[in-house]
Amino acid sequence: MSAAHGKRRPMNPDSITPSMPPARAREIAASFDLRALPADFLANPYPVYAALRETEPIRLMPDGSYFLTRYADLVTVYRDAQTFSSDKHVEFGPKYGESSPLFEHHTTSLVFNDPPLHTRVRRLIMGALTRRAIAEMEPGLVRLVDQLLDSIEAKGGGDLIEDFASAIPVEIIGNLLDVPHADRGPLRDWSLAILGALEPVVSPEQHTLGNRSVTEMLEYLRTLVAQRRRQPGDPERDVLTRLIQGEATGDKLSEVELLQNCIFLLNAGHETTTNLIGNGLLALQEHPQTRTDLLETLRMQDKDAAAQETTLTLAVDEMLRFESSNQLGNRRALKPTSVGGVDLPAGTLVTLCIGAANRDPAQFDRPEMMDLTRENNRHLAFGFGIHQCAGLSLARLEGRIAIGRFLQRFPLYQLSESPTRGGRARFRGFLKAPFVTR
């Protein structure tokens, strides 16, 4: 252990997620507005979500939209893609300006579109994310994780986010698109800026940085696409080559669709998986008995790789339920409808609170408890229906390998300073989390 790390004292895990008095949760819920969220909500939104579920599960917001917090209501909306649109032209025009890079990107990417564009892009991506292709990624992922752990061990610690969680998806998604290693440096900053612009309130500085990041990413991708057209990769494994070549039937993406969905892939596979790994390891720090139980189970299964895989897969899904990487989704009603007994006129915007639904006691037993053995865990962290995350199997693999190998290498890891949260409502995660290995 280095001298610098040796001088740090382990941090009290109780200070990771501050508690919120019930009266304060009810106070925030009574005037809840995504455009004016207090700092204590961003630090711990779950008491407020519980208060909303109990008092106003389908809350009319000050801007005329509705905020949904019950599991059953979210599933109703997710299932009805004919009524509830994912297209964001109406919302994002006033937010970004219709001629802005952010507007073009977010209205062209897979996640914010309806069929037929959504169907075409998703089919192309899923063709390169088959079960076999993902299984073939595992040895390379193990090598990457072990290299990161070797570096951390040599220093006696580091930062859970910067030195570990964020380094893994950048490499995996970079490999999927075959981005040269020398070019991967800016990817995380571009991703944080572009996805940060999806927050309910965007400052002028965030707006400027987001637009600049889209522009810089497009400039880079045009060069990469031109190189790949000249020298195609294996379309069974190289998502970029598959997107360029299109379907055998001749169905191809336009240049704008191609470039913007490459940005989407780089971003979507990055921040959410970073949050999955970081949130999971910090949740175990915060719940020491749960961590002890998991370590003991893995120790007992030391000679049974299949049993360890099952244990870690259950654990990862519970971490996703308990602290969802993506907390909010949005839809727009294309025609008059009703949800949970509330009538919604055509054009109504609804916010789907994944973080609240994943702790709904009507769906989950003891939802405020992190139970890593929870089975039949139908959480909504990956969405549901036609827009369910295309990379969910890859994300589970990354989470299982990263968290499992980290725990087995550093079972006594401790935070050495208070972690820094991302301070966002939509994407919940941490920016920094310094730690020592023992």
C-alpha positions in Angstrom: 0.0 0.0 0.0 1.3 3.4 -0.9 2.0 5.9 1.9 -0.7 8.3 0.6 -3.4 5.6 0.8 -2.1 4.2 4.0 -2.8 7.5 5.8 -6.5 7.5 4.9 -9.0 6.3 7.3 -12.0 4.3 6.2 -15.1 6.4 5.8 -18.3 5.8 7.7 -20.6 4.0 5.2 -23.7 5.6 6.8 -22.7 8.9 5.2 -23.0 7.6 1.6 -26.7 8.1 1.2 -28.1 10.6 3.8 -31.4 9.8 5.4 -34.4 12.0 4.9 -37.0 12.7 7.6 -40.5 11.7 6.5 -41.8 15.2 7.0 -39.2 16.5 4.6 -40.0 13.9 2.0 -43.7 14.8 2.2 -42.8 18.5 1.9 -40.8 17.9 -1.3 -43.5 15.6 -2.7 -46.2 18.2 -2.1 -44.5 20.7 -4.4 -42.7 18.3 -6.6 -41.3 19.8 -9.8 -38.5 18.3 -11.9 -37.4 21.8 -12.9 -36.7 22.7 -9.2 -35.2 19.8 -7.4 -33.5 20.4 -4.0 -30.1 19.0 -3.2 -31.3 16.6 -0.6 -33.7 15.0 -3.1 -30.8 14.5 -5.5 -28.8 12.9 -2.7 -31.6 10.5 -1.8 -34.8 10.6 -3.9 -36.4 7.4 -2.7 -38.3 8.8 0.4 -39.9 11.4 -2.0 -40.7 8.7 -4.5 -42.4 6.7 -1.7 -44.4 9.7 -0.6 -45.5 10.4 -4.2 -46.5 6.7 -4.7 -48.7 6.9 -1.6 -50.3 10.3 -2.2 -50.1 11.2 -5.9 -48.9 8.2 -7.9 -49.9 9.9 -11.1 -49.0 13.5 -10.3 -50.0 16.4 -12.5 -46.9 18.5 -12.7 -46.7 22.4 -12.9 -45.9 22.2 -16.7 -49.0 20.0 -17.4 -47.1 16.7 -17.7 -47.7 13.7 -15.5 -45.2 12.0 -13.2 -45.8 8.2 -12.7 -44.3 6.3 -9.8 -46.2 3.0 -9.6 -44.8 -0.2 -11.2 -48.0 -1.3 -12.8 -48.6 2.1 -14.4 -45.1 2.2 -15.9 -45.6 -1.3 -17.4 -49.0 -0.2 -18.9 -47.3 2.7 -20.7 -44.3 0.6 -21.8 -46.6 -2.1 -23.3 -48.6 0.4 -25.3 -46.2 1.7 -27.9 -49.1 2.5 -30.2 -50.5 5.1 -27.8 -47.3 6.3 -26.0 -44.6 7.6 -28.4 -40.9 7.8 -27.7 -40.3 10.4 -30.4 -39.0 13.6 -28.9 -39.3 16.2 -31.6 -42.1 18.0 -29.8 -40.2 18.2 -26.4 -36.7 18.8 -27.7 -37.4 21.6 -30.2 -38.0 24.2 -27.5 -35.4 22.7 -25.2 -32.4 22.6 -27.6 -33.5 24.6 -30.7 -34.4 22.7 -33.9 -31.2 23.5 -35.7 -28.9 22.5 -32.8 -26.6 19.4 -32.8 -28.2 18.2 -29.6 -31.7 18.3 -31.2 -30.5 16.4 -34.3 -28.8 13.8 -32.2 -31.4 13.1 -29.6 -34.3 13.0 -32.2 -32.4 10.5 -34.4 -31.0 8.1 -31.9 -32.6 4.7 -31.3 -34.0 5.4 -27.8 -36.0 8.5 -28.8 -37.7 7.1 -31.9 -40.7 5.0 -32.8 -40.9 2.3 -35.6 -40.0 2.1 -38.4 -36.6 3.8 -37.6 -36.4 2.3 -34.2 -37.1 -1.2 -35.6 -34.5 -0.9 -38.4 -31.7 0.3 -36.0 -32.5 -2.1 -33.2 -32.5 -5.1 -35.6 -29.1 -4.1 -36.9 -27.6 -3.7 -33.4 -29.2 -6.9 -32.1 -27.7 -8.8 -35.0 -24.2 -8.1 -33.6 -25.2 -8.6 -29.9 -26.1 -12.3 -30.2 -25.7 -14.6 -27.2 -22.6 -16.2 -28.9 -21.1 -12.8 -29.6 -21.5 -11.7 -26.0 -20.1 -15.0 -24.7 -17.0 -14.5 -26.9 -16.4 -11.1 -25.3 -16.0 -12.6 -21.8 -12.3 -13.6 -22.0 -11.3 -10.1 -23.2 -13.5 -8.5 -20.5 -11.8 -10.6 -17.8 -8.4 -9.6 -19.0 -9.4 -5.9 -19.0 -10.9 -6.1 -15.5 -7.8 -7.9 -14.2 -5.5 -5.3 -15.7 -7.4 -2.6 -13.9 -7.3 -4.5 -10.6 -3.6 -5.1 -11.0 -3.0 -1.3 -11.3 -5.3 -0.6 -8.3 -3.5 -3.2 -6.2 -0.1 -1.7 -7.1 -1.3 1.6 -5.7 -3.2 0.2 -2.7 -6.4 1.9 -3.9 -7.7 4.5 -6.3 -11.0 5.8 -7.4 -13.9 3.3 -7.9 -15.3 5.4 -10.8 -12.3 6.9 -12.6 -9.9 3.9 -12.1 -12.4 1.1 -12.5 -16.2 1.5 -13.2 -15.9 4.1 -16.1 -12.9 2.4 -17.7 -14.7 -0.9 -18.4 -17.7 0.2 -20.7 -15.5 2.6 -22.6 -13.3 -0.3 -23.7 -16.2 -2.7 -24.3 -18.2 -0.3 -26.5 -15.0 0.9 -28.1 -14.3 -2.8 -29.0 -17.8 -3.3 -30.4 -17.4 -0.3 -32.8 -13.7 -1.2 -33.2 -12.6 2.4 -32.1 -8.8 2.5 -32.1 -7.5 2.6 -28.5 -5.6 5.8 -29.1 -8.9 7.5 -29.9 -10.9 6.6 -26.8 -9.7 9.3 -24.5 -12.5 11.9 -25.1 -15.3 9.3 -25.1 -16.3 9.6 -21.5 -16.4 13.4 -21.4 -18.4 13.6 -24.6 -20.8 11.1 -23.2 -21.3 12.9 -19.9 -21.9 16.2 -21.7 -24.4 14.8 -24.2 -26.4 12.7 -21.7 -26.2 15.5 -19.1 -28.2 17.7 -21.5 -31.2 15.3 -21.0 -31.7 16.5 -17.4 -35.0 18.3 -16.8 -33.1 21.6 -16.4 -30.1 22.4 -18.6 -27.9 25.4 -17.9 -26.5 27.5 -20.7 -23.1 26.0 -20.0 -24.4 22.5 -20.3 -26.2 23.4 -23.5 -23.0 24.8 -25.0 -20.9 21.8 -23.9 -23.5 19.3 -25.1 -23.7 20.8 -28.6 -19.9 21.0 -28.8 -19.6 17.4 -27.8 -22.0 16.2 -30.4 -20.2 18.2 -33.1 -16.8 16.9 -32.0 -18.1 13.3 -31.9 -19.6 13.6 -35.3 -16.3 14.9 -36.8 -14.5 11.9 -35.3 -17.1 9.4 -36.4 -17.1 10.6 -40.0 -13.4 9.7 -40.2 -14.0 6.4 -38.5 -16.9 5.5 -40.8 -14.9 6.4 -43.9 -12.1 4.1 -42.8 -14.5 1.3 -42.1 -16.1 1.6 -45.5 -12.7 1.1 -47.1 -11.8 -1.7 -44.7 -14.9 -3.4 -43.4 -14.8 -5.6 -40.2 -16.7 -8.7 -39.3 -20.4 -7.7 -39.3 -21.1 -10.6 -36.8 -19.0 -8.8 -34.2 -18.3 -5.3 -35.4 -21.5 -3.2 -34.9 -20.2 -0.3 -37.0 -19.6 -2.5 -40.0 -23.1 -4.0 -39.5 -24.7 -0.6 -39.3 -22.9 0.6 -42.4 -23.7 -2.5 -44.5 -27.3 -2.6 -43.4 -29.7 -5.6 -43.9 -29.2 -8.2 -46.7 -32.6 -7.0 -48.0 -31.0 -3.6 -48.9 -32.4 -1.7 -46.0 -29.7 0.8 -45.0 -29.4 3.7 -42.6 -28.9 7.2 -43.9 -25.6 8.9 -43.1 -27.3 11.0 -40.4 -29.0 8.0 -38.9 -25.8 6.0 -39.0 -23.6 8.7 -37.3 -26.1 9.7 -34.6 -26.8 6.1 -33.6 -23.1 5.5 -33.3 -23.0 8.3 -30.8 -26.0 6.8 -29.1 -24.3 3.4 -28.8 -21.1 4.9 -27.4 -23.1 6.9 -24.8 -25.8 4.5 -23.8 -23.4 1.6 -23.2 -21.1 3.9 -21.2 -22.8 5.9 -18.5 -25.4 3.4 -17.5 -22.9 0.6 -17.1 -20.5 2.9 -15.2 -23.3 3.6 -12.9 -24.2 0.0 -12.5 -20.7 -1.0 -11.4 -20.1 2.1 -9.3 -23.6 2.1 -7.6 -23.3 -1.7 -6.9 -19.9 -1.4 -5.2 -20.9 1.6 -3.2 -24.2 -0.1 -2.2 -22.1 -3.0 -0.8 -20.0 -0.6 1.1 -23.1 1.0 2.5 -24.5 -2.4 3.5 -21.6 -4.3 5.1 -23.6 -7.3 6.2 -25.0 -7.8 2.7 -21.4 -7.6 1.4 -20.2 -10.2 4.0 -23.0 -12.6 3.1 -22.2 -12.3 -0.7 -18.5 -12.9 -0.1 -19.2 -15.9 2.1 -21.5 -17.4 -0.6 -18.9 -16.8 -3.3 -16.2 -18.4 -1.1 -18.4 -21.5 -0.6 -18.9 -21.7 -4.3 -15.2 -21.3 -5.1 -15.0 -24.5 -7.1 -18.4 -24.1 -8.8 -18.1 -21.4 -11.6 -21.8 -21.9 -12.7 -23.1 -21.4 -9.2 -20.9 -18.2 -8.8 -22.3 -16.9 -12.1 -25.9 -17.4 -10.9 -25.1 -15.7 -7.5 -23.5 -12.7 -9.2 -26.2 -12.4 -11.9 -28.9 -12.3 -9.2 -26.8 -9.7 -7.3 -26.3 -7.5 -10.3 -30.1 -7.5 -11.0 -30.8 -6.6 -7.4 -28.3 -3.8 -7.6 -30.0 -2.5 -10.7 -33.4 -2.6 -9.0 -32.2 -1.0 -5.8 -30.2 1.8 -7.4 -31.3 2.1 -11.0 -28.6 3.6 -13.3 -31.4 5.4 -15.3 -34.1 6.8 -13.1 -36.4 8.5 -15.5 -38.0 7.8 -18.9 -40.5 9.8 -21.0 -43.4 9.2 -23.4 -46.0 11.3 -25.2 -49.7 10.2 -25.6 -50.6 10.2 -29.3 -54.3 9.9 -28.5 -56.7 10.3 -25.6 -56.1 7.5 -23.1 -56.1 6.7 -19.4 -53.5 5.3 -17.0 -54.3 4.2 -13.4 -57.7 5.7 -13.6 -56.5 9.1 -14.8 -57.6 10.5 -18.1 -54.8 11.8 -20.3 -55.6 14.0 -23.4 -53.7 13.5 -26.7 -50.3 15.2 -26.5 -49.9 14.6 -22.8 -46.2 14.1 -21.7 -45.6 11.5 -19.0 -42.4 10.9 -17.0 -41.9 7.3 -16.0 -40.1 7.1 -12.7 -38.1 3.9 -12.9 -36.4 4.5 -9.6 -39.8 4.7 -7.9 -41.3 1.8 -9.7 -38.4 -0.4 -8.8 -39.1 0.1 -5.1 -42.9 -0.3 -5.3 -44.1 -2.6 -2.5 -47.0 -3.7 -4.7 -44.4 -5.4 -6.9 -41.4 -6.1 -4.7 -41.3 -7.7 -1.2 -39.4 -5.4 1.2 -38.4 -3.0 -1.6 -36.2 -0.8 0.5 -34.0 -3.7 1.4 -31.2 -4.8 -0.9 -31.7 -8.6 -1.1 -29.0 -10.0 -3.4 -30.8 -13.4 -3.5 -34.0 -11.9 -4.8 -35.5 -14.1 -7.5 -38.1 -13.3 -10.2 -36.8 -9.8 -10.1 -38.7 -8.1 -12.8 -37.1 -4.7 -12.3 -37.5 -1.9 -14.9 -33.9 -0.7 -15.0 -33.6 -1.9 -18.6 -37.0 -0.6 -19.5 -39.7 -2.9 -20.9 -41.4 -3.6 -24.2 -40.0 -2.7 -27.6 -37.7 -0.2 -26.1 -36.1 -2.5 -23.6 -32.3 -2.0 -23.6 -30.7 -3.7 -26.5 -27.5 -4.2 -24.6 -29.0 -5.6 -21.4 -27.1 -9.0 -21.7 -23.8 -7.2 -22.3 -24.5 -4.9 -19.3 -25.2 -7.9 -17.0 -22.0 -9.6 -18.2 -20.0 -6.4 -17.5 -21.5 -6.0 -14.1 -21.1 -9.6 -13.1 -17.4 -9.8 -14.2 -16.4 -6.4 -12.8 -18.1 -6.6 -9.4 -17.4 -10.3 -8.9 -13.6 -10.0 -9.7 -13.3 -6.8 -7.7 -14.8 -8.4 -4.6 -12.7 -11.5 -4.8 -9.5 -9.4 -5.2 -10.4 -6.7 -2.7 -12.9 -8.1 -0.2 -12.0 -5.5 2.4 -12.1 -2.4 0.3 -13.2 0.8 2.1 -14.0 4.3 0.9 -11.4 6.7 2.1 -13.3 9.9 1.4 -17.0 10.8 0.9 -18.0 10.0 -2.7 -19.1 12.6 -5.1 -22.5 12.0 -6.7 -23.3 13.0 -10.2 -26.0 15.4 -8.9 -28.5 14.4 -11.6 -32.1 13.2 -11.5 -32.2 11.1 -14.7 -28.9 9.3 -14.5 -28.0 8.2 -10.9 -24.4 7.5 -10.2 -21.1 8.9 -8.8 -18.3 11.0 -10.3 -15.7 10.1 -7.7 -15.3 7.5 -5.0 -11.8 7.3 -3.5 -11.0 4.0 -1.8 -8.3 1.8 -0.3 -8.0 -1.9 -0.9 -7.9 -2.8 2.8 
